[in-house]
Amino acid sequence: QHPAVHKTGCPIVVTTDQLITVRNGISLSWEAWSVKYLSDLTNPRTLDKLEIERRYWRRRNIPWRLFTDGDIPPVLFANYQFLHRYRDKDSLGHLTPAFITEASNILRAEVGPNTVLAELCTDCDRLCCQKPGTTLQVARHLMANGTWPLDLRKPITPRTPLVFKTSYH
């Protein structure tokens, strides 16, 4: 049964978390993705709503996928948590544009395989007369936006050497 407001019977809009555009050569297609915690899947009503969603997309010939926290490797999830909040430049809004540019240039010039962020960023903080940890925010912004081809299957932390997908420099 479609979800509705209990008192009024008005239908509740069913949503999908992501509608992904997939490029295959020159053709484009869509995939609908729903994301739930594994623990949510013990609720029969949640399963009912997911089934409504699945059928909706099936009628439109659009593949539907359900992802849970169990589908994401723990290291990948930890890296996401470490980087995600720094993806937008607004996360650096408290830093001057001049410092962001200077720190970015230093980081780009100095980073390489086996770089330990804490060491590099501490040196940059000292060089630029910044509080400890300031340059690390810029580094996280650069990493979150794919500046360096990091292997996201390896832990990314301030004290762990960076691991790149391919040779760098």
C-alpha positions as CSV (number, residue, x, y, z in Angstrom):
1,Q,0.0,0.0,0.0
2,H,1.3,3.4,-0.9
3,P,2.3,5.5,2.1
4,A,-0.2,8.1,3.2
5,V,-0.7,10.6,6.0
6,H,-2.5,8.7,8.8
7,K,-5.2,11.3,9.6
8,T,-5.9,12.6,6.1
9,G,-5.1,9.7,3.9
10,C,-3.2,12.0,1.6
11,P,-0.5,10.1,-0.3
12,I,3.1,10.8,0.8
13,V,5.6,11.4,-2.0
14,V,8.0,8.4,-2.4
15,T,11.6,9.6,-3.2
16,T,14.7,8.0,-4.6
17,D,18.1,9.0,-3.2
18,Q,20.0,9.3,-6.4
19,L,19.1,9.3,-10.1
20,I,22.4,8.6,-11.8
21,T,23.2,9.3,-15.5
22,V,25.4,6.5,-16.9
23,R,27.5,7.2,-20.1
24,N,28.3,4.1,-22.2
25,G,30.2,5.4,-25.2
26,I,27.9,7.9,-26.8
27,S,24.7,6.6,-25.2
28,L,23.3,7.8,-21.9
29,S,21.0,5.8,-19.5
30,W,19.8,6.2,-16.0
31,E,20.0,4.2,-12.8
32,A,17.9,4.8,-9.7
33,W,19.8,4.3,-6.4
34,S,18.3,4.0,-2.9
35,V,20.5,4.1,0.2
36,K,19.5,2.6,3.5
37,Y,21.2,1.4,6.7
38,L,21.2,-2.4,7.0
39,S,19.4,-1.9,10.3
40,D,16.5,-0.2,8.5
41,L,15.9,-3.3,6.5
42,T,14.4,-5.1,9.6
43,N,11.4,-2.8,9.4
44,P,8.6,-4.4,7.3
45,R,7.2,-1.0,6.3
46,T,10.6,0.2,5.1
47,L,10.7,-3.0,2.9
48,D,7.2,-2.2,1.6
49,K,8.2,1.3,0.6
50,L,11.4,0.0,-1.1
51,E,9.3,-2.4,-3.1
52,I,7.0,0.4,-4.2
53,E,10.1,2.3,-5.3
54,R,11.5,-0.7,-7.1
55,R,8.3,-1.3,-9.0
56,Y,8.0,2.4,-10.0
57,W,11.5,2.3,-11.7
58,R,10.9,-1.1,-13.2
59,R,7.7,0.2,-15.0
60,R,9.9,2.9,-16.5
61,N,12.6,0.4,-17.5
62,I,15.2,2.1,-15.3
63,P,17.5,-0.2,-13.2
64,W,17.0,0.3,-9.5
65,R,19.7,-0.5,-6.9
66,L,19.6,-0.7,-3.2
67,F,22.8,0.2,-1.4
68,T,23.5,-0.2,2.3
69,D,26.3,0.6,4.7
70,G,27.3,-3.1,4.3
71,D,28.1,-2.5,0.6
72,I,30.8,0.1,1.3
73,P,34.2,-1.1,2.4
74,P,35.1,0.4,5.8
75,V,38.2,2.1,4.5
76,L,36.3,3.8,1.7
77,F,33.7,5.0,4.1
78,A,36.3,6.3,6.5
79,N,38.0,8.2,3.6
80,Y,34.6,9.6,2.6
81,Q,34.1,10.9,6.2
82,F,37.6,12.4,6.3
83,L,37.2,14.2,3.0
84,H,33.6,15.0,2.2
85,R,33.0,18.1,4.4
86,Y,36.0,19.8,2.6
87,R,34.7,19.2,-0.9
88,D,33.1,22.6,-1.3
89,K,35.3,25.7,-1.2
90,D,32.9,27.2,1.4
91,S,34.5,24.8,3.9
92,L,37.6,27.0,3.7
93,G,35.6,30.3,3.9
94,H,37.4,31.3,7.1
95,L,40.8,31.2,5.3
96,T,42.0,34.0,3.0
97,P,42.1,33.4,-0.7
98,A,45.8,34.3,-0.7
99,F,46.6,31.7,1.9
100,I,44.5,29.0,0.1
101,T,46.4,29.7,-3.1
102,E,49.8,29.8,-1.4
103,A,49.1,26.6,0.6
104,S,47.7,24.8,-2.5
105,N,50.8,25.7,-4.5
106,I,53.2,24.4,-1.8
107,L,51.2,21.2,-1.3
108,R,51.0,20.5,-5.1
109,A,54.8,21.0,-5.4
110,E,55.7,18.9,-2.4
111,V,53.2,16.0,-2.3
112,G,54.2,12.6,-3.7
113,P,54.1,8.9,-2.9
114,N,54.6,8.2,0.8
115,T,54.0,11.8,1.8
116,V,52.7,12.0,5.4
117,L,50.1,14.8,5.4
118,A,50.8,15.8,9.1
119,E,54.5,16.4,8.3
120,L,53.9,18.3,5.1
121,C,51.1,20.4,6.5
122,T,52.9,21.2,9.7
123,D,55.8,22.5,7.7
124,C,53.5,24.6,5.5
125,D,51.7,26.0,8.6
126,R,55.1,27.1,10.0
127,L,56.2,28.6,6.7
128,C,53.0,30.5,6.3
129,C,52.7,31.5,10.0
130,Q,49.4,29.6,10.4
131,K,47.9,27.8,13.4
132,P,48.6,24.0,13.3
133,G,46.1,22.2,11.2
134,T,45.2,25.1,8.9
135,T,47.0,23.7,5.9
136,L,45.5,20.3,6.5
137,Q,42.1,21.8,5.7
138,V,43.4,23.0,2.3
139,A,44.9,19.5,1.7
140,R,41.6,17.8,2.5
141,H,39.9,20.2,0.1
142,L,42.4,19.3,-2.7
143,M,42.0,15.6,-2.0
144,A,38.2,15.7,-1.9
145,N,38.2,17.3,-5.3
146,G,40.6,14.8,-6.9
147,T,43.7,16.9,-7.2
148,W,45.8,13.8,-6.6
149,P,45.1,10.3,-8.0
150,L,44.8,8.7,-4.5
151,D,43.9,5.1,-4.0
152,L,40.8,5.5,-2.0
153,R,40.9,1.8,-1.0
154,K,43.9,2.7,1.3
155,P,43.5,4.7,4.5
156,I,43.8,8.5,4.1
157,T,44.7,10.0,7.5
158,P,47.1,12.8,8.5
159,R,49.6,10.3,9.8
160,T,49.3,7.6,7.1
161,P,51.6,7.9,4.0
162,L,49.5,8.8,0.9
163,V,49.1,6.0,-1.6
164,F,48.5,6.9,-5.3
165,K,46.6,4.9,-7.9
166,T,49.4,5.5,-10.5
167,S,52.9,6.9,-10.4
168,Y,52.9,10.5,-9.5
169,H,55.3,13.2,-10.7
